[in-house]
Amino acid sequence: MLRTAEGMWVGWRRMERAGLRQAQEARLPLYQRTRRFRSYSSWLVPGMIQTRPYTTAALQAIQRRRGLVDDVAEAVAARMERQRVLYEGDRRFAFLVEESVLRTGIGGADVMSGQLGHLISVASLPNVSLGVVPMAPDRERWPAEGFWIYDTAQVNVELISGYLTLTQPSEIALYADTFAELAALAVYGASARALITSALDALG
């Protein structure tokens, strides 16, 4: 059980000790073999639908905060390359973001403006569902840690201290249920675009 637990958990320092580029490239095989992606984020726009300037700002902040080797440009290129799976094959993507993600400034107003406009474009893709969970004082399901569900095979959870991989069916089912609960609270289509546009307008 201890060996299993140790295999599930990787601290950021260990994962990124060779730089951010390698950490980005390591996930590519998982993305290539997955056909159904479900992603929930309460912190940032999911990496798969980030713009290059937004990714650059986010990874620069991580590199500075953790004192890592500065290979941000190479890491950004690797993430942009990984985004190709969004447009290839018969993959389906369901993205859920908290409304606060739309209003959390990363990289400044120009970067956020471009990112929000990109979300509107991505939401129009036929294989993509983009839901925004509105801010409300009477939420039935409170925000959770950000996570990705890959088919029904694996869940990855990004925490402050590290990266968690879950493969037990019972644990995957818990995250699938949580995703469904949050998806039921989200708005889509014109209502989601209205929230994104409101966040754009707030940038001035």
Secondary structure, 3 states (H helix, E strand, C coil): CHHHHHHHEEEHHHHCCCCHHHHHHCCHHHHHHCCEEEEEECCCCCHHHCCHHHHHHHHHHHHHHHCCCCCHHHHHHHHHHHHHHHCCCCCEEEEEEEHHHHHCCCCCHHHHHHHHHHHHHHHCCCCEEEEEECCCCCCCCCCCCCEEEECCCEEEEECCCEEEEECCHHHHHHHHHHHHHHHHHCECHHHHHHHHHHHHHHCC
